[in-house]
Amino acid sequence: MDQLASKTLADVYMKQGHFQQAYEILKSLSEKDPSDAEVRMKLEEAKEKLGLPFSQLHRPVASPGGKIQILEQWLSNIKKTEKMRGDATHQARLWSARKLFDSHPLDAVLFSSLENIRYLCGFTGSDGALLLTRKDSFFLTDSRYWTQADEEIRGSQTIHYKKKIDGIASLLSDLKLSNVGFESTVLTLSSHRSLKEKLATDVTLVPLENEIKNFRAVKDAQELTLIRKAIDISSKAFQHALGMAKEGVAENDIALEMEFFMKRNGAEVLGFDIIVASGKRSALPHGKASEKRIEKGDFILFDYGSRYQGYHSDETCTAICGDPSPEQQKMVQVVREAHDKAIELVRPGIPIRDVDAAARDHIRDCGYGDYFGHGLGHGVGLAVHEDPFVNADNKDVVQEGMVFTIEPGIYIPDQGGVRLEDMILVTAHGAEVLTPLSKDLKVIDV
């Protein structure tokens, strides 16, 4: 077991005035290692606190400058309390997450997904775990992130560990939890096995998947602000780079210019590798930019996005070098009509698979059904691809506040492809298109 995690939890309980819980943890640590002087000292402190009436625990000690010390301690306690409570946004998210306990006999849920961890407590680092109980929330991390956690964590108490699995096991043991849910699509099999081996036999790990798959699907006001900013950055990057998209220019050069623009204008990183695929390569739905040079008559598929303060954007436009042929015009028209039909259908309560069908059926009826194989869209937020996934298999319904893409396409091998993608926000009465650029075919003069 990780003694550091247990010591940290005991410190948290002491600061909160939960001296009995602190005493029990410290007593157990002392029995395991009687030579640990730090534990013995804290154990004596806990015993002393338990032996005093409540009124005495907060009685100030008279000393020179005592009033200043008392005031400083009072202010420090207020800051710690506010940090633990978190801002209203994180409190609301934690409260919403606890709805899971209403329908499942769980004592806690262990979150391993960095996106879910950031969503619930604000941590932006690359390793950690979050344990949500019915009353409390604990963020666990190692020494690389202690300072960062102190600065970022909101609404959760920070627990330090030396080894991740040991720290989690110690916390579950100290809290005497029996049924603990975990993200079955995130926690690796080896980590699950290691954790199970370190827990008492009466602790049950309960896999969760569908129960939490729409966990972040409905966006709050703070999230929407950041998503709109990410969209603004990437849309302007496309408008900037489109001017250099001409016959003879390499796909890679356009993608690089878009990346530079995004980062110069506030993007943390790209949302994903920019797709600039021309000619026959435009029939590759995820054809990354290559050394191929644009030729007259080429479709050019641009799929791009940025990440701003953790939140992503995702948009696709299609251009053509020179005048389109009748067949190319038809492909664009069919995709545009499918795109518009799907968006027109979106409103709260509509089955998600019906939105997919609105676009898919139109493309099929126009004779291109064999050339549209992927789902119609996906949620966008802290992950560039997240729930809800808009496809024929999704039996959930559209909810107000969801943000997802509508991106029908036609991809004909050895000829070329078209995709038009917008991000939409579900409103009370329909859909607001968040991505600002027109999805008309962009014609590049030759």
LUMLUMRO-740563 format. One record per residue: residue in three letters; x, y, z of N, C-alpha, C in turn. Coordinates in steps of 0.1 Angstrom, whole numbers, plus 2048, in hexadecimal, padded with zeros to 3 digits. Each point is the difference from the previous one (the first is absolute). Last residue first. Layout:
// LUMLUMRO-740563
ALAXYZXYZXYZ
...
This chain:
// LUMLUMRO-740563
VAL7B592459680C7FA7FB80680A7F5
ASP7DC80182F8048047F380D7FA7FB
ILE7DC7EC82580E8077FF8038037F1
VAL7D17F78208077FE7F380C8087FF
LYS7DE7E982780A80A7FE8077FE7F2
LEU7CD7F181480C7FB7FA80A80C7FD
ASP7DC8048288008007F280E7FB7FA
LYS7F280782F8047F37FB7FE7FF7F1
SER80B82B8257F77FA7F68057F27FB
LEU80F8138318038017F27F57F97F7
PRO8038038337FB80C7F98017FF7F0
THR7F77DD82D80B8037F67FB80A7F6
LEU7E17F182080B80780780B8047F6
VAL7C97F67FD80C7FC7FA80B809806
GLU7D17EF81680880C7FC80D7FC7FA
ALA7CD7E880680E7FF80080680D7FC
GLY7CF7F48198067FB7F480F7FF801
HIS7E180F8237F67FF7F48077FB7F3
ALA81680782C7F37FC8047F77FD7F4
THR8337FB7F57F980A8087F27FB804
VAL8347EC7EF7F17FE8017FA80A809
LEU82D8057E17FB80080E7F17FD800
ILE82A7F47DA7F38068037FE7FF80F
MET8287FE7D57FD7FD80E7F3807804
ASP8117EF7CD7FD80A80A7FF7FB80E
GLU8127F07CA7FE7FD80F7FE80D807
LEU8047E47CD7FC80D8067FD7FE80F
ARG81B7E57D37FA7FF80E7FD80F804
VAL8107DF7D27FA80C8057FC7FE80E
GLY8237E77D77F680080B7FC80E804
GLY8197DE7D580180B8097F480080A
GLN8157DE7DE7FA80C7FA80280C809
ASP80E7D280A8068037F47FA80C7F9
PRO7E07ED82480E7FC7FE8058037F2
ILE7DA81A81C8007F67F580F7FD7FD
TYR7DF81782780E7FD7FD8007F57F6
ILE7DE82681C8007F67F580F7FF7FC
GLY7E481483080A8007F57FD7F57F6
PRO7EE81E8317FE7F67F680B8017F5
GLU7F981483280A7FF7F67FE7F57F6
ILE7F281D8307F87FA7F580A8007F4
THR8098038398028037F27F57FA7F7
PHE7FB8118368057F57F78028057F2
VAL7EF80D8378088057F48057F57F8
MET7D580982780B7F87FA8078087F5
GLY7DA81181980E80380680A7F77FA
GLU7CE7EF80080480E80080E802807
GLN7F47D07EA7FD80880C80580F7FE
VAL7F37CE7E380680D8007FC80880C
VAL7FF7CA8027F980B7FA80880D801
ASP80F7C87FD7FC80B8087F980B7F9
LYS8137D67EE7F28008047FC80B809
ASN8287F37D97FE80780D7F0801802
ASP8167EC7D97FF7F780B7FD80780D
ALA8078157D47F47F88007FE7F780C
ASN81B82F8058007F57F67F47F7802
VAL81D8298187F48017F88017F57F5
PHE8148088348047FC7F27F37FF7F8
PRO80A81F82E7F97F57F98067FD7F2
ASP82280181E7F17FE7FF7FA80E7FF
GLU8308007ED7FA7FB80D7F17FF7FE
HIS8318127E77F67F67FD7FB7FB80E
VAL81E8218037FB8047F37F67F67FB
ALA80780D8348067F77F67FA8047F3
LEU7F381A82180E7FE8058077F57F8
GLY7D980D7E680280780C80E7FF805
VAL7D87EC7DA80D80780180080880D
GLY7E37D37E580180B80A80E8067FF
HIS7EC7E97D48057FC80D80080D809
GLY7EC7E97CC80680A8088047FB80E
LEU7EE7E77D97FD80D7FC80880B808
GLY8147CD7F77F48078077FF80E7FC
HIS8177E17DB80280380E7F3806806
GLY8047F27D18017F580980180480F
PHE7F480D7CA7FF80780D8007F680B
TYR7FF7F57D180B80980180080980D
ASP7DD7E17EE80C7F880280D808803
GLY7D58157F58007F980D80C7F8803
TYR7EF81F7DB80E8008058017F880D
GLY7D780C7E48097F77F980E7FF805
CYS7D88198108068077F480A7F77F9
ASP7EA7F28287F58027F68068067F3
ARG81C7FB8267FD7F37F97F68027F5
ILE80B82581A80B7FC7F87FE7F37F9
HIS7DF80E81E8008097F580C7FC7F7
ASP7FC7E98297F57FC7F68018097F4
ARG81D80B8238047F47FA7F57FB7F5
ALA7F882681C80B8037F78037F37F7
ALA7E07FD8227FB80A7F780A8037F6
ALA8097E18237F97FB7F57FB80B7F6
ASP81780B8288097F97F77F87FC7F4
VAL7E781182280880B7FA80A7FA7F6
ASP7E77E381A7F78067F580880B7F9
ARG8137EA8268017F87F37F88057F5
ILE7FD81382C80C8047F98027F87F3
PRO7D080D81580A7F580180C8047F8
ILE7E28268168007F87F480B7F5801
GLY7F78228227F77F58008007F87F4
PRO8118337FE8007F780B7F57F57FF
ARG8158127D37F980780B7FF7F680C
VAL8108017C780580080E7F7808809
LEU7FC7FB7CF7F87F680880480180F
GLU81581A7DE7F28058017F87F6809
ILE82D7F57F480080C80A7F1804802
ALA8077DE7E08047FC80D7FE80B80B
LYS7FB80A7D27F57F88058027FC80E
ASP8238167E97F58098047F47F9806
HIS8257E77EE80580880C7F4808805
ALA7F97EA7D88007F680B80480780D
GLU8038197D87F27FD8047FF7F780C
ARG82B8087EE7FA80C8077F27FE804
VAL8157DE7E780580180E7FB80C807
VAL7F47FB7D37FA7F580880580180E
GLN81381E7E17F28038037F97F6809
VAL82D7F97F17FF80B80A7F2803803
MET8067E17DE8057FA80D7FF80B80B
LYS7F780D7D37F57F88068047FA80E
GLN8208197E77F58098057F57F8806
GLN8227E87EB80580680C7F5809806
GLU7F77EE7D68007F580B80580680D
PRO80281C7DA7F27FE8047FF7F580B
SER82E81A8007F87F97F67F27FE804
PRO81F82B8117FC7F28027F97FA7F4
ASP8288278017F17FE7FF7FD7F1802
GLY82D8128177FA8017F37F17FE800
CYS8167EC8268098087F97FB8017F1
ILE7E57F98318047FA7F380980A7F9
ALA7EC7F383780380A7F58037F87F3
THR7E87F98358057FA7F480280B7F6
CYS7FE7FB83A7FC8067F48067F97F4
THR7F77F88398057FC7F37FA8087F5
GLU80B7FE83A7F98067F58067FA7F3
ASP80380383B8017F67F57F78057F4
SER81880D8367F78037F58037F67F5
HIS80980183A8037FE7F27F68067F6
TYR8178068377F47FE7F78038017F2
GLY8208098247FB7F28027F47FC7F7
GLN81682C7FF7FD7FD80E7F97F2802
TYR8038067D080280C8087FB7FD80F
ARG80D7E87CC7FC7FD80E80480D808
SER7F17F47C980A80580A7FC7FB80E
GLY7F87F07C87FB80480D80B804809
TYR7EF7EC7C980A8068097F980480E
ASP7FE7EC7C97FA7FC80D80A80580A
PHE7F68037C780780780C7F87FC80D
LEU8067F07C87F87FE80D80980680B
ILE7FB8057C880A80180B7F780080D
PHE7FD7F17C87F980380C80B80280B
ASP80E8067CC8007F980D7F5805809
GLY80D8117D37F57F78017FF7F880D
LYS82F8147F47F38057FA7F67F5800
GLU8267FC8247FF8007F27F38067FC
ILE8257FD82D7F28027FB8018027F1
ARG8247E381D7FD80E7FC7F38017F9
LYS8197DD8277F98017F37FD80F7FD
GLU8147EC8288088087F77F98027F2
SER7E17F982C80C7F97FB8088097F7
ALA7D67FD82A8078077F580C7F97FC
LYS7D97E181280980B8068078077F4
GLY7D17E480180D8017F980880C805
HIS7D37E880C80A80580980E8017F9
PRO7DA7F27E67FA80880B809807809
LEU8097F47CD8047FA80D7FA80880B
ALA7FB80C7D27F87F58038047F880C
SER8198247ED7F48058077F67F6803
ARG8287F87E68027FF80F7F4805808
LYS8048047CF7FC7F38058017FE80F
GLY8048317F77FF7F67F57FA7F3805
SER81381B8287FC8057F38007F47F5
ALA80180F8398017F57F77FA8047F2
VAL80F8108347FF8067F48027F57F5
ILE7F88038397FE7F97F380080A7F5
ILE8178008347F88077F68007F77F3
ASP8057EE8338088037F47F88067F5
PHE7EE80A82F8047F47FA8088037F4
GLY7F582281E7F67F78058037F17FB
LEU8278258077F67FC7F67F67F6807
VAL8168208228067F77F67F57FE7F5
GLU7FC82481E80A7F98078077F67F7
ALA7E982F7EF7FE7F180280B7FA808
GLY7FE8307F27FB7FB80D7FD7F2802
ASN81381A7D97F48078047F97F980C
ARG8297F07EA80280F8027F4807806
LYS7FC7D27F480880280C80480E803
MET7E77F67D97F87FC80C80880380C
PHE8158067D67F680A8037F97FD80D
PHE81F7E07F080680C8047F680B805
GLU7F07D97EB8047FE80D80780C806
MET7F38027D37F48008098047FE80F
GLU8217FC7DE7FC80E8027F4801809
LEU80E7D67F480A8068097FC80E803
ALA7E77E87E17FD7FB80D80980780A
ILE8078087D27F48068057FD7FD80E
ASP8257EB7EC80280E8027F4808805
ASN7FD7D27F380780280D80380E803
GLU7EC7F37D67F77FF80B80780380D
ALA8148167D37FF7F38077F680080C
VAL7FF81C7D080480280E7FE7F2807
GLY7F48097D180E7FE80280580180E
GLU7D28177F38067F67F880F800802
LYS7E78158298008027F18067F47F9
ALA7F58178327FD7F37FA7FE8027F1
MET80982382280C7FA7FA7FD7F27F9
GLY7DE81A8178068087F580C7FB7FA
LEU7E97EB8257FA7FE7F38068087F5
ALA80C80482F8087F77F87F97FD7F2
HIS7EB81D82180D8057FD8087F77F6
GLN7D67F28107FE80C7F780D8057FC
PHE8007DE8207FD7FB7F37FE80C7F6
ALA80880B82D80C7F97FA7FD7FB7F2
LYS7DD81181A80980B7FA80C7FB7FA
SER7E47E28167F98057F580880B7F9
SER8107EE8298027F67F57F98057F3
ILE7FB81A82980E7FF7FC8027F77F3
ASP7D580481480480D7FA80F7FF7FB
ILE7EE7DC8187FA8007F380580D7F9
ALA80B7FB82D8087F67F87FB8017F1
LYS7E881981F80D8067FE8097F77F7
ARG7D67F080E7FE80B7F680D8077FD
ILE7FF7DF8227FE7FA7F37FF80B7F5
LEU80280E82D80D7FB7FB7FF7FA7F3
THR7D980F81480880B7FE80E7FC7FA
LEU7E17DF80F7FC8067F380980C7FC
GLU8067EB82B8057F87F57FC8067F2
GLN7EF81582780F8017FF8067F87F5
ALA7D17FC80980480D7FA80F8027FF
ASP7EF7CD8007FC80C80880680D7F9
LYS7F27CD7E980A80A8047FA80C808
VAL7F77C97F67F980D80180A80A805
ALA8107D47FC7FA8037F37F980E800
ARG81C7E482080380E7FD7F98057F4
PHE7F77D381180480880C80280F7FD
ASN7F27D57E87FB80E7FC80480A80B
LYS80C7D28068058037F27FB80E7FC
ILE7FA7E382A80780D8008048057F2
GLU7E87D78087FB80880B80680E800
ASN80D7DC7E37F58087FB7FB80980B
GLU8257E980F8028057F37F58087FB
LEU8197E682F7F680A7FB8048037F1
PRO80C7D78298038077F37F48097FC
VAL8117F18337F57FF7F78028087F3
LEU81A7E782D80280A7F67F57FE7F5
THR8047F38377FC7FD7F380280B7F6
VAL8117ED8347FF80B7F77FD7FC7F2
ASP80A7E38267F28048007FE80D7F8
THR82B7EA8067F77F77F87F2805800
ALA8298228047FB7F68087F57F87F8
LEU8288187E57F48048087FC7F4809
LYS8248007DF80480880C7F4803809
GLU7FC7E87D68097F980880380780D
LYS7E78167DE7F87F58078097F8809
LEU8158207E67F880780A7F87F5808
SER8197F27DB80980480B7F880680B
ARG7E97F47D98057F480780880480C
HIS7F18237E37F57FA8088057F4808
SER81F8137E37FD80980C7F57FA808
SER8097EA7D880B7FE8097FE80880D
LEU7E28067DC7FE7F380680B7FD80B
THR7F38337F58057F57F97FE7F3808
LEU7E282D7FF8097F98098057F47F9
VAL7DF8187E880D80880280A7F9809
THR7D27F17F58078037F380D807801
SER7E47F68268057F47FA8068027F3
GLU7F981E82D7FE8017F18067F47F9
PHE7EC7FD83380C8057F97FD8007F1
GLY7E87FA8377FF8007F180D8057FA
VAL7F57E883180780C7F97FF7FE7F1
ASN7EF7ED8347FC7FF7F280580C7F9
SER80C7FC82E7FE7F27FC7FD7FE7F1
LEU81D8238267F67FF7F57FE7F17FC
LYS81C81C8237F87F48037F47FF7F5
LEU8278208057F28048007F67F5802
ASP82E7F77FD7FF80980B7F1805801
SER80D7E47DC8007F980D7FD80980C
LEU8048127D57F47F88007FF7F980E
LEU8278187F77F58098027F37F8801
SER8277E97F680180580E7F4808803
ALA8067F17D37FC7F580980080580F
ILE81081E7DF7F17FE7FF7FB7F5809
GLY82F8077FF7F980C8067F07FE7FF
ASP81C7E07EB8017FF80F7F880B807
ILE8048017D17F77F58048007FF80F
LYS81F8207EE7F28037FD7F67F5806
LYS82F80F8167FC7F77F57F18017FE
LYS81181E81E80D7FD7F97FD7F77F4
TYR7DD8268168047F280080E7FF7FA
HIS7D882681680D7FD7FA8037F1800
ILE7D18207FF8077F680780C7FD7F8
THR7D882A80480C7F97F98067F6809
GLN7CB8147FA80C7FF80980B7F97FA
SER7D681D7E88057F380480C802809
GLY7EA8257EA7F57F78048047F2805
ARG8228197E17F48078067F67F6804
ILE8388057EF7F57F88057F5808806
GLU82B8127EF7F57FE7F77F47F9806
GLU82B80C8167FC80C7F97F37FD7F8
ASP8157DD8197FD80B8097FA80C7F9
ALA8117DD7E67F37FC8067FC80B80A
GLN82B8047ED7F68037F67F27FD806
THR8247F481A7FF80F7FF7F58047F6
TRP80A7D28047FB80580D7FD80F7FF
TYR8127DE7DE7F48097FE7FB80680D
ARG8257E07FB8028097F57F580B7FF
SER8007DD82280880C8038028097F4
ASP7D57E07FE80D7FE80680880D800
THR7C87F580580B8027F680D7FE807
LEU7C480180580D7F980480A8037F5
PHE7CE8158158097FF7F480D7FA805
PHE7CB7FF81380E7FF8038087FF7F3
SER7CC80D8198077FD7F380F802803
ASP7CD7F681D80D8077FE8057FD7F2
LYS7D67EE81180180D80680C8087FD
ARG7F47D57ED7F380680180180E807
THR82B7F17E67F87F98097F2807801
LEU82D7FD7DD7F48078037F77F780A
LEU8368057EC7F67F78077F5809805
LEU82B8027DA7F68088087F67F6805
ALA8368047EA7F47F88017F7809809
GLY8318057DF7F980180D7F37F8800
ASP8248197DA7FF7F48077F980380E
SER80C8217DE7FF7F47F87FF7F3808
GLY7EE83780A80C7F87FE7FD7F37F9
THR7E18248108048007F280C7F77FD
PHE7D480882680E7FC7FE8037FF7F1
GLY7D480B81680880A7FA80F7FC7FE
CYS7D67E781080780780B80A80B7FA
LEU7DF7E47E67FB80080E807809809
TYR80D7FA7D27F38058007FB80280E
ARG82A7EB7F880080F7FE7F2806801
ILE8027D280280780580C8008107FF
ASN7F17E77DB7F680080B80680680D
GLU81D7FB7DB7F58097FD7F680180B
LEU8227E180380580D8037F680B7FC
SER7F67CD8108008087F480580E804
SER7F67DF82180E7FF7FB8028097F4
PHE7DD7F982E8018057F280F8007FD
LEU7DC7E682580E8047FD8018047F1
VAL7D77FE8278047FE7F280E8057FE
ALA7DE7EE82D8098097F98027FD7F2
ASP7E27E881C80580980A80880B7FA
LEU7D57E37EA80E80280180480980B
PRO7D57EB7E78047FD80E810801801
HIS7DD81A7DC80A7F58018047FF80E
SER7E28227F07FB7F47F980A7F4801
ASP80882B8157F17FF8027FB7F37F9
PHE82E8107FD7FD7F980C7F17FD802
LEU81081B7DC8037F27FE7FD7F880C
LYS80082F8007F37FA7FD8017F17FD
ARG82581E8087FB7F880C7F27FB7FD
ALA81681E7E28067F37FF7FB7F780B
SER7F282D7FF7FA7F87F58067F27FF
TRP81381E8207F27FC8047F97F87F5
LEU82B8117F68017F580A7F27FC805
ARG8028257E38047F47F98017F4809
ALA7F782B8127F47FB7F88047F37F9
GLN8228168177F77FA80A7F37FB7F8
HIS8208177E78057F28047F77FA80A
THR7F582C7F38007F77F48047F2804
ALA8028248207F27FB7FD8007F67F5
ASP82E8038197F780A7FB7F37FA7FD
GLY81D7EC8288018027F27F780B7FB
ARG80C7E982C7F28017FB8008027F1
MET8298008177FA7F28017F28007FA
LYS8178298038067F87F67FA7F2800
GLU7F281E8217FB8047F38067F77F5
THR80F7F982C7F27FC7FF7FB8047F2
LYS82B80E80B8007F27FE7F27FB7FE
LYS80682D80A8057FD7F37FF7F17FD
ILE7F580F82B7F58047F78057FC7F1
ASN81E7FA8237F67F68017F58037F6
SER82281F8068067F47F97F57F57FF
LEU7F78278187FF8037F28057F47F8
TRP8037FD82F7F28017FC7FE8027F1
GLN82B8028147FB7F27FF7F27FF7FB
GLU81382A8078067FA7F57FB7F17FE
LEU7F28198267FA8057F48067F97F3
ILE8127F682A7F37FA7FF7F98057F3
GLN82A81180A8017F27FD7F27FA7FE
ILE80382C80F8047FF7F28017F27FC
LYS7F780882D7F58047F88037FF7F1
GLY8227F88207F77F57FE7F48047F8
GLY82A81880F7FC7FF7F27F67F57FE
PRO8167F782B80380D7F97FD7FE7F1
SER7E37E181F80F8027FE80280D7F9
ALA7D67DB81180580D80280F8007FE
VAL7DC7E07E880A80080A80680E801
PRO7CD7ED7F080D8067FC80980080C
ARG7D87DC7F580380B80980E8067FC
HIS7E67DA7ED80180C7F880480C809
LEU7F97D48128087FD7F480380D7F8
GLN7E37FC82780E8038038097FE7F3
SER7D17F780080280F80280F803802
PHE7F07D27FD8008077F380480F802
PRO8137DD8247F38047FB8018097F4
LEU8277DC8097FB80D8047F28027FC
GLY81B7D97F67FE80080E7FB80E805
LEU80B7F57D27F47F88047FD80180F
LYS8278157EE7F48077FB7F47F8805
GLU8297EC8097FE80C8087F38087FC
LYS80E7DB7E67FB7FC80D7FD80B80A
ALA8148097D67F27FC7FE7FA7FC80D
GLU82E80A8007F880C7FE7F17FD7FF
GLU81F7DD8027FE80680D7F880D7FF
LEU80B7EA7D87F77F88087FD80680E
LYS8218137E47F28037FC7F67F9807
MET82D7F58097FD80E8047F28047FD
ARG8107D67F17FE80080E7FC80E805
VAL80C7FB7D37F37FA8037FD80180E
GLU82B80D7F37F680A7FC7F27FB803
ALA8257E48097FE80A80A7F580A7FB
ASP8097CC7F67FD80C7F87FD80B80A
SER8087D180B80C8088007FE80E7F9
PRO7E07DA80380180780D80C80A800
ASP7E07E97DA80E80480180280980D
LYS7D77E97F88087FA7F580F803801
GLU7E181381E8017F28038087F97F5
SER7F682D7FB8097FF80B8027F1803
LEU7E080C7E080D8037FB80B7FD80A
SER7D37FE80E8037F57F780E8017FA
LYS7EF8248198037F48098047F47F8
LEU7F38277E980D8018068037F5809
ILE7D58027ED80A7FE7F680E800806
GLU7DC80A81D8007F27FC80A7FD7F5
TYR7FB82D80F8067F780A8007F17FC
ALA7EA8207E580F8028008067F7809
GLN7D28018028047FA7F380F8017FF
GLN7ED8178247FF7F18028057F97F4
PHE7FE82F7FF80C7FB8087FF7F1802
HIS7EE8287E17FB7F280180B7F8807
GLY8038307F37FA7FD80D7FB7F2802
GLN8188157DA7F18027FF7FA7FE80E
LYS82F7FA7F97FC80E7FC7F1803801
MET8107D380780480980B7FC80F7FD
TYR7FA7E07DE7F67FE80B80380980C
VAL81F7FF7DC7F38067FC7F67FF80B
ASP8287EA80780280E8017F38087FC
ALA8017D17FA80080380F801810802
LEU8067EF7D47F28008047FE80380F
THR82C7FC7F07F980C7FA7F2800804
LYS8187DA80C80580C8087F980D7FB
SER7F97D87E77F980080D80480B809
ALA8167FC7D77F28037FE7F880080D
LEU82D7F38017FF80E7FD7F28047FE
GLN80C7D28067FF80880C7FE80F7FE
ASP7F47D47E180780D7FF7FE80880D
MET7FF7C87F97F880C80080980D800
